[in-house]
């Protein structure tokens, strides 16, 4: 009904372009457009790839979105791959949000008197995975610091929830000191663990691992060029 609601879809498409290092200004171009009464308003011109990203981030309950998704299905034999890629794009976007979330949590923890940030971080892992991050890396056979790059969409979203809710609890309850902060992170991690067990039917440490995000980005960029 208005550009404001569509702007949210464009913002997500833009984030995907930025994360993939694809120039978004070449794919989403701002333009002024006049309506029947002659008054100008801000509009946008989109490339086919930008249209695709916008459509896949739209609400399929809206008939125009559903029709557009059908259009893309008819236009390419690789539609199944694109549907799969939409989940991968979602993984990339959540991973970016998780990076920012961890930075924000680190800042709040520092202000609240954290001394050993590594122990604070591992407290969250202990609550959520019943093991520290290094042990989870060994269990999954991934390189140090690459745990989240192999997580699926559900697991990434769960970790984002853990990080944001820990930050909120620290702020709202005024929690101070190393031990109290560690305990808070552990408790939130444990709560997230219980949610995953209830909804997914698996322990978080046993969730399926996905293709590394750096490889996904390469594939998406190559597909964009084609």
C-alpha positions in Angstrom: 0.0 0.0 0.0 2.9 2.3 0.6 6.6 2.6 0.1 7.3 2.4 3.8 6.3 -1.3 4.0 8.2 -2.1 0.8 11.3 -0.4 2.2 11.7 -3.2 4.8 12.0 -5.7 2.0 14.5 -3.5 0.1 16.6 -3.1 3.3 16.9 -6.9 3.6 17.8 -7.2 -0.1 20.4 -4.5 0.3 21.9 -6.2 3.3 22.2 -9.4 1.3 24.1 -7.5 -1.5 26.4 -5.9 1.0 27.2 -9.2 2.7 28.0 -10.8 -0.7 30.1 -7.8 -1.7 27.9 -7.2 -4.7 27.4 -3.4 -5.4 23.8 -2.7 -4.2 23.7 0.7 -5.9 24.0 -1.1 -9.2 21.1 -3.3 -8.4 18.8 -1.0 -6.4 18.6 2.5 -7.9 16.7 5.3 -6.2 14.5 7.4 -8.6 11.9 10.1 -8.3 8.6 9.3 -9.9 5.5 11.3 -10.5 2.0 10.0 -9.7 -1.2 11.1 -11.6 -1.7 14.3 -9.6 1.9 15.3 -10.5 3.4 15.1 -7.0 6.8 13.3 -7.0 7.8 10.6 -4.6 10.8 8.3 -3.9 10.7 5.1 -6.0 13.3 2.5 -6.9 14.4 0.6 -10.0 15.6 -2.9 -9.5 17.7 -5.3 -11.6 16.3 -8.8 -12.1 18.5 -10.2 -9.3 17.3 -7.4 -6.9 13.7 -8.2 -7.9 14.4 -11.8 -7.1 15.8 -11.0 -3.6 12.9 -8.6 -2.9 10.4 -11.3 -4.0 11.9 -14.0 -1.8 11.9 -11.6 1.2 8.2 -10.7 0.5 5.0 -12.1 2.0 3.7 -15.0 -0.2 0.2 -14.4 1.3 0.1 -11.3 -0.8 -1.2 -12.3 -4.3 1.3 -10.0 -6.1 4.2 -11.6 -4.2 2.9 -15.1 -4.9 2.5 -14.2 -8.6 6.1 -12.8 -8.7 7.5 -16.0 -7.2 5.6 -18.0 -9.8 7.2 -15.7 -12.5 10.7 -16.5 -11.3 9.8 -20.2 -11.2 8.8 -20.0 -14.8 11.8 -17.9 -15.9 14.6 -20.3 -14.8 15.3 -24.0 -14.7 17.4 -23.4 -11.6 14.5 -22.3 -9.4 15.1 -25.1 -6.9 18.6 -23.9 -6.5 17.4 -20.3 -5.9 14.9 -21.5 -3.2 17.8 -23.3 -1.5 19.9 -20.1 -1.9 17.2 -18.1 -0.2 17.8 -20.1 3.0 21.5 -19.5 2.5 21.0 -15.8 2.1 19.0 -15.9 5.4 21.9 -17.7 7.0 24.3 -14.9 5.8 22.0 -12.1 7.1 21.5 -13.8 10.6 25.3 -14.4 10.8 25.9 -10.7 10.2 23.4 -9.7 12.9 25.0 -12.2 15.3 28.4 -10.5 14.7 26.9 -7.2 15.6 25.0 -8.7 18.6 28.2 -10.2 20.0 29.9 -6.8 19.8 27.0 -5.1 21.6 27.0 -7.8 24.3 30.8 -7.4 24.8 30.3 -3.7 25.3 27.6 -4.1 27.9 29.6 -6.9 29.7 32.6 -4.6 29.8 30.5 -1.8 31.3 29.1 -4.2 33.9 32.5 -5.3 35.2 33.6 -8.3 33.1 37.2 -9.2 33.5 37.6 -12.5 31.6 35.4 -12.2 28.5 36.4 -15.7 27.2 35.0 -17.3 30.4 31.8 -15.1 30.0 31.4 -16.3 26.4 31.9 -19.9 27.3 29.3 -19.7 30.1 26.7 -19.1 27.3 28.0 -22.1 25.4 27.9 -24.3 28.5 24.3 -23.4 29.1 23.2 -23.9 25.5 25.5 -26.8 24.4 26.5 -28.4 27.7 30.1 -27.8 26.7 32.5 -24.9 26.0 33.1 -23.6 22.5 36.4 -25.3 22.0 34.9 -28.7 22.8 32.0 -28.1 20.4 34.6 -27.2 17.7 36.3 -30.5 18.3 33.0 -32.4 18.3 32.0 -30.9 15.0 35.4 -31.0 13.5 35.5 -27.3 12.5 38.4 -24.9 12.7 38.9 -22.6 15.7 36.6 -19.6 15.4 34.5 -21.1 12.6 31.7 -22.6 14.6 29.0 -20.2 13.5 30.0 -20.3 9.8 28.8 -23.9 9.7 25.6 -23.4 11.6 22.2 -23.7 10.0 19.6 -20.9 10.0 17.7 -22.3 13.0 20.9 -22.6 15.1 22.2 -19.2 14.1 18.8 -17.6 15.0 18.9 -19.4 18.4 22.4 -18.0 19.1 21.3 -14.5 18.1 18.4 -14.9 20.6 20.8 -16.1 23.3 23.1 -13.1 22.8 20.3 -10.4 22.6 18.4 -11.8 25.6 21.6 -12.0 27.7 22.2 -8.3 26.9 18.7 -7.4 27.8 18.8 -9.3 31.1 22.1 -7.7 32.1 20.7 -4.2 31.4 17.2 -4.7 32.9 18.4 -6.3 36.1 21.5 -4.3 36.5 23.8 -7.3 36.8 27.4 -6.6 37.8 30.6 -8.6 38.3 32.3 -11.5 36.6 30.5 -14.4 38.4 27.1 -12.9 38.2 27.5 -12.1 34.5 28.7 -15.6 33.7 25.8 -17.1 35.6 23.3 -14.9 33.7 24.8 -15.9 30.3 24.7 -19.6 31.4 21.0 -19.3 32.5 19.9 -17.7 29.2 21.9 -20.3 27.2 20.2 -23.1 29.2 16.7 -21.6 28.5 17.5 -21.4 24.7 18.7 -25.1 24.9 15.3 -26.1 26.4 13.5 -24.2 23.6 15.5 -26.0 20.9 14.9 -29.4 22.6 11.2 -28.7 22.7 10.7 -27.3 19.2 13.3 -29.2 17.2 13.5 -32.4 19.2 17.3 -32.4 19.3 20.1 -31.1 21.6 21.7 -28.0 20.1 25.1 -29.7 19.8 23.5 -32.4 17.6 22.0 -30.0 15.0 22.9 -30.6 11.4 25.9 -28.6 10.1 25.7 -26.7 6.8 28.1 -25.7 4.1 30.6 -23.0 5.3 29.3 -19.5 4.7 32.4 -18.4 2.9 31.8 -21.1 0.2 28.1 -20.2 0.1 29.0 -16.5 -0.6 31.3 -17.6 -3.5 28.6 -19.7 -5.0 26.0 -16.9 -4.8 28.4 -14.4 -6.3 29.2 -16.8 -9.2 25.5 -17.3 -9.7 24.9 -13.5 -9.8 27.6 -13.1 -12.5 26.0 -15.8 -14.6 
